[in-house]
Amino acid sequence: MRTRPLKVALLGCGVVGSEVARIMTTHADDLAARIGAPVELAGVAVRRPDKVREGIDPSLVTTDATALVKRGDIDVVVEVIGGIEPARTLITTAFAHGASVVSANKALLAQDGAALHAAAEEHGKDLYYEAAVAGAIPLIRPLRESLAGDKVNRVLGIVNGTTNFILDKMDSTGAGYQEALDEATALGYAEADPTADVEGFDAAAKAAILAGIAFHTRVRLDDVYREGMTEVTAADFASAKEMGCTIKLLAICERAADGESVTARVHPAMIPLTHPLASVRGAYNAVFVESDASGQLMFYGPGAGGSPTASAVLGDLVAVCRNRLSGTTGPGESAYAALPVSPMGEVVTRYHISLDVADKPGVLAQVATVFAEHGVSIDTVRQQGKDGEASLVVVTHRASDAALNGTVEALRKLDTVRGVASIMRVEGE
Ligand SMILES: NC(=O)c1ccc[n+]([C@@H]2O[C@H](COP(=O)([O-])OP(=O)(O)OC[C@H]3O[C@@H](n4cnc5c(N)ncnc54)[C@H](OP(=O)(O)O)[C@@H]3O)[C@@H](O)[C@H]2O)c1
């Protein structure tokens, strides 16, 4: 074993960074044996230097992250600050000064992954980010390496624990969205400002990263269609139950049937209770991958939290250190397929539509005509009447999002349709 240690600069020592530092210390001997050289924490950049940090030598703490990555003797920079800047500049500076980088930063990777990969390649360094998607769950490396010989057609995932906790609560207790969110906040599953989670921004960043790797195509955050889950109601769950379904916020990356394009989207959707993703409870994450040769694979586990996320960071750290010792780099960006990313209108799926209609003869025929005129074929219709008003629940066969939108627009114009109570896509069948 080499005795000269590999030097690691830790940028950020919060929820994830503090656990990375702890595991680096407590598992130092095992890590050294697995890598073939000891790893040494050479510096820790933070915002608040005076904060007490258990297990961290205060002499290593600095507020000057730029000086730390520019030292020139750093082998690996672990970026767990988060956000776009200064993380982006620190990562590119690290490459320019000879370090490889491990990051957990989904927001940055989804926005600027291509440029960061290019910078890593230019300097002959590694950029690893297993922790950026679904915390502890091995997903990036299986997609990038284990499935490199297969053709992935679909990635369907629950990649945000906060929203899964909320939806699971709504499902199991009949609670409304706000009540379930309040409980998630009280238990520490939701942030004080839950926007990034409940509006699907966090999941959309992960979808962009997953789609890019799965389809060997650059997929940027802007390419991902996004709908949050704040409008999901207890009534939607009741409808889902009647259909033998539950509701999940899903990140869905798909190759079109002709293989010529891909789509990436995040939205709430009904999935059958028989689908493996339906049984993913609480704040857990799971990703279902469908590919030509392997068939269906499911990856499941804790998608966040300091220690689980640090597990993924440490796995990357070991891999990058091994590469460093053998004078090589791991796989970089693979975007050779360069498939076009289609807009949401071209996505084809099934829909569950709930309409408030006048309870009088001929309404059903009128509604059915609108669906037919837009080429959307109806699978089932259920009608419940009450005091001259009725609710009509229509489940369609597969149709494009554009056709469905045209249908809904036309339905809204019918005198007999009082309102469109909800529209939910049905996935996983
Ligand atoms: N938390 C999770 O469960 C989880 C899961 C997967 C991925 N991630 C990703 O991991 C990253 C870190 O998340 P986290 O939850 O650990 O965040 P966090 O608890 O807020 O920690 C951020 C750390 O960065 C430091 N920092 C902030 N601005 C800085 C600056 N300008 N220069 C130097 N240090 C700075 C902070 O310093 P102070 O300590 O002085 O405030 C803090 O130590 C993010 O990209 C996040 O998306 C997190």
The ligand as a Gaussian input file, in Angstrom:
#p B3LYP/6-31G(d) Opt

LIG

0 1
 N      -29.261000      16.612000       2.756000
 C      -29.534000      15.562000       2.010000
 O      -30.237000      14.641000       2.429000
 C      -29.009000      15.485000       0.603000
 C      -29.302000      14.341000      -0.176000
 C      -28.767000      14.248000      -1.467000
 C      -28.019000      15.276000      -1.969000
 N      -27.778000      16.386000      -1.197000
 C      -26.986000      17.453000      -1.778000
 O      -25.813000      17.630000      -0.994000
 C      -25.416000      18.990000      -1.005000
 C      -25.271000      19.481000       0.420000
 O      -26.508000      19.356000       1.088000
 P      -26.615000      19.514000       2.677000
 O      -27.984000      19.060000       3.023000
 O      -25.455000      18.891000       3.354000
 O      -26.532000      21.105000       2.825000
 P      -26.290000      21.949000       4.168000
 O      -26.600000      21.126000       5.370000
 O      -27.009000      23.235000       3.981000
 O      -24.720000      22.208000       4.156000
 C      -24.121000      23.100000       3.284000
 C      -22.692000      23.323000       3.747000
 O      -22.050000      24.194000       2.819000
 C      -21.429000      25.249000       3.529000
 N      -21.413000      26.431000       2.676000
 C      -22.461000      27.136000       2.200000
 N      -22.040000      28.145000       1.411000
 C      -20.689000      28.065000       1.400000
 C      -19.669000      28.824000       0.780000
 N      -19.970000      29.857000       0.036000
 N      -18.379000      28.456000       0.979000
 C      -18.073000      27.389000       1.762000
 N      -19.007000      26.630000       2.373000
 C      -20.291000      26.963000       2.189000
 C      -22.232000      25.432000       4.776000
 O      -21.442000      26.055000       5.766000
 P      -21.967000      26.275000       7.267000
 O      -21.957000      24.905000       7.905000
 O      -20.975000      27.176000       7.851000
 O      -23.343000      26.842000       7.136000
 C      -22.584000      23.992000       5.114000
 O      -21.540000      23.392000       5.843000
 C      -26.460000      19.717000      -1.857000
 O      -26.035000      19.797000      -3.183000
 C      -27.670000      18.805000      -1.779000
 O      -28.540000      18.928000      -2.887000
 C      -28.245000      16.492000       0.064000

